[in-house]
């Protein structure tokens, strides 16, 4: 049977000029669900016309991609090349495979054990400064953002942040914001100009420390990338090390902040789950989590997975067709921008019981709803581009929650609902005000 021509794919035009962009930015889940009314293969317009493929089979078709139908670089380049050139997620094979093999050395078990050991004191020092008391409200999102930046500086760069902390934080805010800039040229004082300027400062910061990291091997990720080798003895160039450091610092800082903020919100609204995780944390012997303790944080992992299901840091994943292909009975010509929607799949009633509800036990061994389809749950992407830092993120989230739960009880007012901004990375619009009580 011949596939239906591309121009027959249902088209959702949206508003003049901007198309569906405002709706996508405001409510990516609602936007995807409105597209799904027309089927699992839909054309829509944002900056340009894109084919959105919906559902777990579509995710598998795009991400598993043994046939080479799609290019990751073609999907991401428009959005991130100006501020994150050389990002591993925007590489295609053989370059992607080559860089990933070298980079894996920085995430081997011995390195991960050192990372979790190094982040413990940073977490303890920062949490000790959080203010508590009756009638006091703490906006927890900026506090978590400062914490994860300090962790990234210590574990990734081997340094403690001083005066550079605020500037580095703003630099990452500006580079991420530039990815969705309406004007794609760096014209002052617009978003792309701010992002490119921030990128330039980050490059200078990394390069100022490069010679030191090359000269002596130390436990931090920066040094590990400088000394990492593939099985054939290949190493990263200075330029590649800098590119990878900037992208990995951003990814670890922003996505972990997003995940932790969502978890705090969910646990503040569900005190019974907060108490369960606190019991688990208090049952472990040390105030700071050890690598050996990670396996004992099973219920924390369920909560983390549920937070990532409800509010994945990346609500959509872009690709571009590298050759003519077809899906769902429709032709997709070479060069077509293609997108999939993790947040849409994460809310499908066919995969998830009561998908809008917070229910961490859906990830328990007895239910394992995330295993109903190999590509039904993808907060870290999938296929060859599965996030190389997902185990680091898991470790960092568990380490922070472990200490937070042992030190504080936290809550939100009855009936409070966090106003979310889901694009480009999920975060609360109001900073997430919580009440904090020392135990």
LINDA-V430990 format. One line per field, one symbol per residue. burial: b if it has 24 or more other C-alpha atoms within 12 Angstrom, else e. A space follows every 10 residues. Layout:
burial->???
This chain:
burial->eeeeebeebb bbeeeeeeeb bebbbebbbe bbbbbbeebb bbbbbbbebb bbbbbbbbbb bbbbbeebbb bbbbbbbbbb bbbbbbbbbb bbeeebeebb bbbbbbbeee bbbbbbbbbb bbbbebbeeb ebeeeeebbb bbbbbbbbbb bbbbbbbbbe beeebeebbb bbbbbbbbbb beebeeeeee bbbbbbbbbb bbbebbbebb eebbeeebbb bbbbbbbbee eeeebbebeb bbbbbbbbbb bbbbbbbbbb bbbbbbbbbb eebbebbbeb bbebeeebbb bebbebbbbb bbbbbbbbbb bbbbbbbbbb bbeebbbbeb bbbeebbbbb bbbbbbbbee bbeebeebbb bbbeeeeebb eeebbbbbbb bbebbbbbbb bbbbbbbbbb bbbbbbbbbb bbeeeeebeb bbbbbbbbee bbbbbbbee
